[in-house]
Structure formats: structure tokens, C-alpha cells
């Protein structure tokens, strides 16, 4: 009952609450400071490499913003990744392009 209440309040699954509890029991608060191993790498682009190629091609159009690229991908019939993923990738690619000049 308590786990279900905590899950509702935290907007997570009951399983997540139990996992947090287990981590806390084993290592205290420090054990709750879990970080993902794939931070900074898009899971979407790993699963959809064709989307990465399209994003790379569109990123070098200086007239297209990240939102413009997202909309263009939708027009081309692709389900684009999140705006944040596109913005981060575009920033990295355009920065590399500027440095290579």
C-alpha cells in the first residue's frame, strides 16, 4: 500500500519504488545516486541509424533551425527524435564544421 502511494505521488511505477527502496537498504542515500551509463548518447539514433544520416545531412543547411529540421523530418515521413536530441546533434555537428574551417 505504501509503495503504491509513493509511486502515485512520484509518478513512477511501483516497481521503481521498490528498486529505490532496495538500493537505499543496500547503500543508503549514496546508492540512490544512480546515473545512466548511456548519458549523452541518443538511444533513438542508435535504434534508427537511417534517422542519423538524415539529421547529419540536414544539419549542414544553415537556414534550418533544430525545429526546422524536426519539421522537415516529419514532412519526409520519418518519426523524428525529440527536439532536444536534434538540437544537441545539430550543435555538435555545426561546431565541428566551424572548427574544421
C-alpha positions in Angstrom: 0.0 0.0 0.0 2.7 2.4 0.9 4.7 1.6 -2.2 1.6 2.2 -4.4 1.0 5.6 -2.7 4.7 6.6 -3.1 4.6 5.5 -6.8 1.5 7.7 -7.4 3.0 10.7 -5.6 6.3 10.4 -7.5 4.6 9.5 -10.8 6.7 6.3 -11.2 5.9 2.6 -11.2 5.6 0.6 -8.1 8.5 -1.5 -9.3 10.6 1.6 -9.4 9.7 2.5 -5.8 10.7 -1.0 -4.7 14.0 -0.7 -6.7 14.8 2.6 -5.0 14.0 1.0 -1.6 16.3 -1.9 -2.3 19.1 0.5 -3.4 18.6 2.5 -0.2 18.6 -0.5 2.0 21.9 -1.7 0.5 23.8 1.6 0.4 21.9 4.4 2.0 21.3 7.7 0.2 24.5 7.3 -1.8 23.1 4.2 -3.5 20.2 6.3 -4.8 22.6 8.5 -6.8 22.5 6.1 -9.8 23.5 7.5 -13.2 22.8 6.1 -16.6 25.7 4.6 -18.5 24.5 6.0 -21.8 24.2 9.6 -20.8 25.0 11.8 -23.8 24.1 9.1 -26.3 20.8 9.0 -28.1 19.0 5.7 -27.7 16.7 6.8 -30.6 19.5 7.3 -33.0 21.2 4.0 -32.0 18.0 2.2 -32.9 17.3 4.2 -36.1 20.7 4.8 -37.9 18.9 6.0 -41.0 17.5 8.9 -39.0 21.1 9.8 -38.0 22.1 10.1 -41.7 19.2 12.3 -42.5 19.9 14.5 -39.5 23.5 14.8 -40.5 22.5 15.9 -44.0 20.0 18.4 -42.8 22.2 19.8 -40.0 24.6 21.5 -42.6 21.8 23.6 -44.0 22.4 26.9 -42.2 18.9 28.1 -42.9 17.3 25.3 -40.9 17.0 25.5 -37.2 16.7 22.5 -35.0 12.9 22.9 -35.1 13.1 23.3 -38.9 15.0 20.0 -39.1 12.4 18.3 -36.9 9.6 19.5 -39.1 11.5 18.5 -42.3 12.0 15.0 -41.0 8.2 14.8 -40.3 7.5 16.0 -43.9 9.8 13.3 -45.2 7.8 10.7 -43.4 10.2 10.0 -40.5 9.3 9.9 -36.9 12.0 12.3 -35.6 13.7 12.0 -32.2 13.0 14.6 -29.6 13.7 18.3 -30.3 16.4 18.2 -27.6 18.2 15.3 -29.4 18.1 17.1 -32.7 19.3 20.4 -31.1 22.2 18.7 -29.4 23.3 16.8 -32.5 23.0 19.9 -34.7 25.1 22.0 -32.2 27.8 19.3 -32.2 27.9 18.9 -36.0 27.9 22.7 -36.7 30.5 23.3 -34.1 32.8 20.6 -35.7 32.2 22.2 -39.1 33.2 25.6 -37.8 36.4 24.3 -36.2 37.4 22.5 -39.3 37.4 25.7 -41.4 
